[in-house]
Amino acid sequence: SSSSSSSSAPAEHVVPRTYGTPSTAGTAEAAAVAAAAERVVLPEVCEHLIRHGYAVVDGALDGVTVGEGGASLSETLRRELDRLASSSDADADADASSAGSSRAPDGMKRNATVLVQKDRVVELEKANIFEAEVHAMKDEMASRFPAFRALREDRTFLTLLNAHAPPRTRAEDLHHQVVKLQVNFGMGACFPLHFDSAAELDGRRVTALTYLNPGWKEGDGGELVVYPFPSPPVKIEPRMGRVVLFSAANMLHRVLPSKARRLCFTQWFFARSAGGSSVSSSAAGSSGSAANGGVGGDG
């Protein structure tokens, strides 16, 4: 039998560097990212995450500015992701063709569903959804997106998750994170029911999705639906600055068809026990890792 997965992280998991002084240390972006994490990962949020398998936080990034008198962190991140997503004519391709966008923005690649079988792995690319892993960016490119670079290097979010939702064993401590940027150009692009991971495959424990869509309105689609069994499904709108946390291995979820352009980024937090080779934070990597049950990806 086969199981399927999201296109989340490398099939051979690459561990970003977790030591040394971050290149963004002391910057306004680093201070804002740390401050926002303290507003998201609160004890009551982690309690809801533990009890229900998911939690939703609004306004945390909107309430933090980047530097004195600067834009909010959510707006700063939106501008950076919009700049990356607009770095080619993928928008024009998507608008012009009902078959979907054929060209990825510079520095991004197509999202793909990874189907995992006992003897092989098959990737099925999606139309109109593109992604980039921040830890896989070369330093020259990453320097063009300082807020996301700071997000990649910051450990405040991870540390607070360990403090407020402590694992049962040291091996289950959250050890490192991967940050993936995503643009959905709409035209019905979606993610069917899936889990993000399976604990025995890549060690992902927590997914944190952040939405960057200030103009989102009802009818645009792209809502996240989580299935916190035995409770009823919960539909979550992809509104600007909203952060959604859930169990990567245990929360069944889907993303409804999107009719409008939609921006988000995902933070995946991995257990200390996760396998993989340790590489520097500037090393290149590929996307797509195995996860159990369902088809789709993140979003």
C-alpha positions in Angstrom: 0.0 0.0 0.0 1.1 3.6 -0.4 0.9 6.7 1.7 1.1 10.2 0.5 2.5 13.5 1.7 3.0 17.1 1.3 5.9 18.8 -0.5 7.3 20.2 2.6 11.0 19.6 3.2 13.8 17.7 1.5 13.4 13.9 1.1 16.8 13.6 2.7 16.2 16.1 5.5 18.7 18.9 5.7 19.3 20.4 9.1 20.0 24.2 9.1 22.8 25.4 11.2 21.8 26.0 14.8 24.9 27.4 16.3 27.0 30.6 16.1 26.0 34.2 15.9 23.1 34.8 13.4 24.0 37.1 10.5 20.9 39.2 11.5 21.8 39.6 15.1 21.2 43.2 16.4 19.1 44.2 13.4 15.7 45.8 13.6 14.3 42.7 11.7 15.7 40.3 14.3 14.3 42.3 17.2 10.8 42.4 15.6 10.8 38.7 14.8 11.7 37.8 18.4 9.1 40.3 19.8 6.4 38.8 17.6 7.2 35.2 18.7 6.7 36.3 22.3 3.2 37.6 21.3 2.3 34.4 19.5 3.6 31.5 21.6 1.8 32.3 24.9 0.9 29.7 27.5 -2.8 29.8 26.7 -2.0 29.3 23.0 0.1 26.3 23.7 -2.6 24.9 26.0 -5.1 25.1 23.1 -2.6 23.6 20.7 -2.1 20.6 23.1 -5.8 20.1 23.9 -7.3 20.6 20.4 -4.3 20.0 18.1 -4.4 23.6 16.7 -4.5 27.2 17.7 -5.1 30.5 16.0 -3.5 33.8 16.9 -4.5 37.2 15.4 -2.7 40.6 15.5 0.6 39.4 16.9 2.7 40.5 13.9 0.6 43.6 13.3 1.4 44.9 16.7 5.2 44.8 16.2 7.1 47.4 14.0 10.4 46.9 12.3 12.6 49.7 13.7 11.4 53.0 15.1 8.5 54.3 13.1 8.7 51.4 10.6 6.1 49.3 9.1 4.5 46.4 11.0 6.3 43.1 10.8 3.4 41.5 8.9 3.5 44.3 6.3 7.3 44.0 6.1 7.1 40.3 5.5 4.3 40.7 3.0 6.4 43.2 1.0 9.4 40.9 0.9 7.3 37.8 -0.2 5.4 39.9 -2.8 8.8 41.1 -4.2 10.0 37.5 -4.5 6.7 36.3 -6.0 6.7 39.1 -8.5 10.3 38.5 -9.7 9.2 37.1 -13.0 6.1 37.2 -15.2 4.5 34.3 -13.4 1.6 36.6 -12.5 1.0 37.4 -16.1 1.2 33.7 -17.1 -1.4 32.8 -14.4 -3.7 35.6 -15.5 -3.4 34.8 -19.2 -3.8 31.0 -19.2 -6.6 28.9 -17.7 -4.1 26.1 -17.7 -2.2 27.8 -14.9 1.1 29.5 -14.5 4.0 27.7 -16.3 6.9 29.8 -15.0 8.1 30.0 -11.5 9.1 33.4 -10.0 12.9 33.7 -9.7 14.1 31.8 -6.7 10.9 29.7 -6.4 9.8 26.3 -7.6 6.5 24.6 -8.1 4.9 23.0 -5.1 4.6 19.3 -5.4 2.7 16.5 -3.7 5.0 13.7 -2.7 3.6 10.2 -2.9 5.5 7.7 -0.7 5.5 4.0 -1.4 7.6 1.2 0.0 10.0 1.2 -2.9 9.8 4.6 -4.5 8.8 8.3 -4.1 6.8 10.1 -6.7 6.4 13.9 -6.9 3.3 15.4 -8.5 3.7 19.1 -9.3 0.8 21.5 -8.8 -0.1 24.4 -11.1 -0.2 28.0 -9.8 1.5 27.3 -6.4 5.2 28.2 -6.0 7.5 28.0 -3.0 11.0 28.8 -1.7 12.8 27.4 1.3 14.6 30.3 3.1 17.4 28.0 4.5 18.2 26.9 1.0 18.7 30.4 -0.4 22.3 31.5 -1.1 23.5 34.3 1.1 23.4 36.8 -1.7 19.7 36.1 -2.3 18.7 35.8 1.3 20.2 39.3 2.0 17.5 40.8 -0.2 14.9 39.5 2.3 16.2 40.6 5.7 13.0 39.9 7.6 12.7 36.4 6.4 16.4 35.8 7.0 15.9 37.0 10.6 12.9 34.7 10.9 14.9 31.7 9.7 17.7 32.4 12.2 15.6 33.3 15.3 15.0 30.6 17.9 12.5 32.5 20.1 9.5 30.8 18.7 11.1 27.3 19.0 12.3 28.0 22.6 8.9 29.2 23.8 7.2 26.1 22.2 9.6 23.9 24.2 8.9 25.9 27.4 5.1 26.1 27.1 4.5 22.7 25.4 7.3 20.6 26.8 8.0 17.3 25.1 7.9 14.0 27.0 11.6 13.2 26.3 14.7 15.1 25.4 14.8 13.5 22.0 11.4 15.1 21.3 12.7 18.6 22.1 12.1 21.0 19.2 15.6 21.5 17.8 15.5 23.4 14.5 13.0 25.0 12.1 12.6 25.3 8.3 10.8 28.3 6.8 9.1 27.9 3.5 7.6 30.8 1.5 4.6 30.2 -0.7 2.5 32.1 -3.3 -0.7 30.7 -4.7 -1.8 32.5 -7.9 -5.4 31.3 -7.5 -7.4 29.8 -10.3 -8.6 27.0 -8.0 -5.2 26.0 -6.7 -5.7 24.0 -3.5 -4.4 21.3 -1.2 -6.5 18.2 -0.6 -6.8 16.5 2.7 -3.4 15.5 4.2 -1.1 15.5 7.2 2.1 17.5 6.9 4.3 14.7 8.2 4.6 11.4 9.9 6.8 11.3 13.0 8.8 8.3 11.8 9.6 9.9 8.5 11.1 13.4 9.1 10.6 14.5 12.7 8.4 17.4 12.1 6.3 18.1 15.2 4.7 21.6 14.8 3.5 23.6 11.8 3.0 27.3 12.1 1.3 29.0 9.1 1.3 32.8 8.8 -1.0 34.6 6.2 0.0 37.8 4.5 -3.2 38.8 2.6 -4.5 42.3 3.6 -7.1 42.4 0.9 -8.6 38.9 1.5 -12.4 38.9 1.4 -15.1 36.2 1.6 -15.3 34.5 -1.8 -11.6 34.6 -2.5 -11.3 31.1 -1.1 -8.0 29.6 0.1 -9.3 28.9 3.6 -7.5 26.3 5.7 -9.8 23.6 7.1 -8.5 21.6 10.1 -10.2 18.4 11.4 -9.6 18.2 15.1 -11.4 14.8 15.6 -13.7 14.1 17.3 -14.7 17.8 17.2 -16.2 19.3 14.0 -14.0 20.7 11.2 -12.9 24.3 11.6 -12.6 26.7 8.6 -9.9 29.4 9.1 -9.7 32.4 6.8 -6.2 33.4 5.5 -6.4 36.9 6.8 -3.4 39.3 7.1 -1.1 38.5 10.0 -3.0 35.5 11.2 -0.9 32.7 12.6 -2.2 29.1 12.8 -0.3 26.4 14.7 -1.1 22.7 14.5 0.4 19.3 15.0 2.3 18.4 11.8 1.9 14.7 12.2 -1.6 14.5 13.7 -3.8 17.3 12.4 -5.6 16.4 9.2 -6.2 19.5 7.1 -6.9 20.8 3.7 -6.8 24.2 1.8 -9.9 25.1 -0.2 -9.6 26.3 -3.8 -8.2 29.8 -4.0 -9.7 32.2 -6.5 -7.3 35.1 -5.7 -3.6 35.5 -5.3 -2.6 34.3 -1.8 0.6 34.7 0.2 1.7 32.8 3.2 4.8 31.2 4.9 5.2 28.1 6.9 7.5 27.4 9.8 8.1 23.7 10.6 9.7 22.8 13.9 11.6 19.5 14.0 12.4 17.3 17.0 16.0 16.7 18.1 15.5 13.1 17.0 14.9 14.1 13.4 17.5 12.6 11.0 19.5 14.3 8.4 22.8 15.8 7.6 24.0 19.0 9.3 24.8 21.8 6.9 25.4 25.5 7.0 22.5 27.8 6.9 23.5 29.0 3.4 23.7 25.6 1.9 21.3 24.9 -1.0 18.6 22.3 -0.5 15.6 20.8 -2.3 12.0 20.7 -1.4 9.6 17.8 -0.9 9.6 15.4 2.0 7.4 12.4 2.9 4.4 12.6 5.2 1.8 10.1 5.9 -1.9 9.9 4.9 -3.8 12.1 2.5 -2.6 14.1 -0.4 -1.6 17.7 -0.6 0.8 20.0 1.1 0.9 23.0 3.4 -0.9 26.2 3.0 
